[in-house]
Amino acid sequence: MSSFRYAEESISMYKSITSKSSKLYRRAVEANPGGVHSGFRWMHPYPFYVRKGSGPYIWDVDGNKYIDFIMGYGALIAGHSPKEIVEAIKNQVEEGTLYTMPFELQIELVEELVKRYPMLKGFRFSNTGTEAIMHAIKIAKIYTNKNKIIKIEGSYHGGYDPVKVSEFVRPDQWGDEDRPNPVVSPGVPDFYREDVLVVQYNDIDSLEKIISKYGDDIAAMILEPVMMNNVGFIEPLDNYLRKVEKLLKRNGILMILDEVKTGFRLGYGGATEYYGLNPDIVVLAKALGGGVPISAVGFTSEISQVIYPNGRYVFSGTYNGNPLVVAASYANLTRILTKEGHRRLFKLGEYFGSAVEDIIEDLNLGILISYIGPVGAIHFMGFKPRNFRDVMRNYNFRGYRESWIRLFFRKVLLRGPIDGEPYFISLAHDTDILDESIEKIHDSFRELRREGYI
């Protein structure tokens, strides 16, 4: 995550159309660092403040209307305020918002998830991706009676201490190519350097070396099937995921698949189905709720035996699987994200990605787009990156940042203002909206090429 600055002319234009946001920002920072409640929402010189969202659009407090491709960093897979989810929440409010006791719709939602992830025999709900990742890692350690985990250099898995190791890593901290340094984030206890083993994405050789040295002590490896946090969108190459799965199973190491962003987006059964994987544990969030805070940990029947009351791990939380989010999630999966819904979503994504490829070729730009269906990123570099270091060494951050602000002026939010996020297409983005966005992307990129940014 970087704190960056735009060209002064761009800053002046930004200020001219966000004066009410500026006033709110000055008020907000009196009682809150940066005036935001997540570091990813801050931007220079100040964030713009949103008034409402509907379908593929959001409106800021100054009345500007934007086509939104940030989409809650992937959560809003059906767009802002889809009627099916709104109706489900309204109906549930009348019946109660928090029971702290089990109810039938929880069972039905778990059954829906098992249908999509048939290799898993159970799910437990929590509220955020961070919580679900925490539970997944603890469950893996108890099940295996081992303490070390493997993670990918530069990968982001939320706020749980062990996965904050080697999250945002400066080049002077990297270490060897095949044995990256475990770098702890501020506030994370230093002892996690010993418990977290770091490898590079798309590098099966470095994983084999780590396992050969520490295999007897490793509980699990956690990874995103497609790297989307910090790096935009990096696909697995050369059958990487299947090779990882085979290597882990051969050595008795659990595979934790972080499907917080890929879940329900790469397919009916997420990336697990798309790549034909059989993970031991899957973590879901974001698109699971379609805009409400719900996450889930899925596990095999054998692993379920460590969870109380079967075992000794107490997986608990006051708001876990509460009626409001369960009702919203069930409506999202059964009324919106059907198999036909997924087919339509993929078709929209392919339409957009193909059009952007044509723009890049037409303008002869030294950049490229990587995408799978409705999610991807425009990489401001000349080749597809294999890992975090490829991005950090070769990315044209100056061009990316100016592209963001130029599209902002054209009322298109293609990615978040912080480096490293993909774009997300929702079911609310029809072809007319995509065509409008494509035209604005073409105009922005032509302008940036003329001015020497790309």
C-alpha positions, 0 to 999 in steps of 0.5 A: 500500500502506498501513499502517493501524489498525483500531478499538481494539475490533477490535484487542482481538478480533483479539488474543484469537483469535490469541495463538499468532500473536502469539508467532510474530510476536515471534519472527519480528521478531527476525530479519526486519523485520515478521516477513513475507517480503513487504510485502503480508503485514504488517498491524496489529498483527501478521499471523496465521500459517498452519498449512495450506491445503486446498481453499477453506480455510486454518487458522492456528496458533491453529486458526481455519479461514477461507474463503479468497478471497485464494487466493494473490493469484490463484495458487490457481485450483483451491484449496489443494493440489488433488489433480491438482497434488499428484500431479504434484509427488509423481510428479516428485520421484521423477524429479528436481527440477532438470535444468538441461537441456531435457525433453519436458514443457517442450515440451508445456506450451509447446504448451498455452500456444500453443493458448490464445494462438494469436497467439503462437508461442513462450513462455519460462519464468521463476519469478515475475511480476517476472522475466517482466515484466523479460524482456518489457520488455528483449525489447521494447527490443531488438526495437524498438531504443528505450528508453522505455516507457509504463505506467499510473499506479497500476499494479503490475507487480512489482519490476523498476525501470522499472515501479516508477515511479508505482506507489504515488502520493500525491495531492500527487505526481500532476501533471496529469490528462493528463500524470501525473508519473513518480514513482520508488519508493524505491531506483529510480534517478532516471533512470527518470523520463525513460524511463517515460511515465505515463498514466491507465487508461481515458484514450485521449486522454492516451495519444494525446498522449504518443505524438504527443510521444515516439512515435519513442522508445517501445518498448512499453506495458505494462498490465494488461487489467483493473487489479487491483493497488492498486485492487481491480478496474477494468474497461476502459471504452468499448472502451479496450483495442481502442483502445489496441491500434489506436493502438500498432500504428499507431505501431509500439509493442509491446503488452505485456499483463500477464496475471499475474492475468487469465491463465487466470481471465478465460477459457481464453485469459485476458483476451486471448481475453475482449477479443479482443486481439492483443498482441505480448507476454504475461506469465503467472504466478500461476494458470499454476502453480496455487500453484507459482512459474512464469511465462512470457513469450509472443511473436510469431515475429518478436519471438522472433528477438531471443532467444538463440540466434536473437538477442542477448538471453540469457533465462536462469535456473537454475530456469527451467522446472524439472521440478517446476513444469512438471509442476504447471503441465501438470497444472493446465492439462490436468486442471483448467483445461479449457474445462469447468473454466473454464465452471464457474469463471465460473458460480461467480463469477457466482453470488457476484457477483450475490448480493453485488449483491443484498446491496448493494441490499437494505441500500441501501449506497453501495458497489458490486461490480465483477466478471468471473466469478471475480474482482472487488472490492467498491468502497467508493465510489458509482460504478465507478472509471475509474482510480487517481485515482478510487479515491484521491479517493472510496474509503471506506478506513475502511469497507473496513478495518473490513469486512475485520476484521469478516469476519475475525472471521466466518472469511471472508478476502474480500480481503487486509489491504492496500488494493487487492486483488481477491477470487478465487474458485477451483474449490474454492469450491462453492455451499454455501461461497459461500452461507455466505460470502454470509450472513456478508457480509450480516451484516457489512455490516448491522452496519457500516451500523448503526455508520456505517462504510458 
